[in-house]
Structures are given as structure tokens and as C-alpha cells.
Amino acid sequence: MGRPTDNPKDISLKIRLDNDTAKKLDECIEEIKVSKAEIVRRGIHKVHDDLKK
């Protein structure tokens, strides 16, 4: 088992990307130094926050 956490990530998501989007994702990973999953989570939060505006 992994480390204990207050926010377990127990839902898995599979997505399909075009080459341009995949390259942008890779650039984000290199620049920010976080995982693909973290980039996706941040993107979801950002879009959701924009819905409230």
C-alpha cells in the first residue's frame, strides 16, 4: 500500500489526446515538474473555478 493520505485518488481516468494536446501536456510537465495527473487535476479545478465567474 502507498502512503496514507487525507485525499485518496481512487478514481482512474483514461483519455485520448491528439498530438498537439499531448505536446502541450508534456511542456507543462517539464516546466512545472509535476505529474500528468496533477496537470489534469489543476486543469479541472481551473475550468471549474471559471464556471463560477
C-alpha angles and dihedrals in degrees: 000000000000130000118302113258140183090222111043117196100218100149117088123205128193118197137178120224134189117234095260093053092045090053091050090050091051091050090052091050092051094046100043098030097224133120127274089249091055092051090052092047091050091048092052091050091048094051091045092051089051090055090062093056 
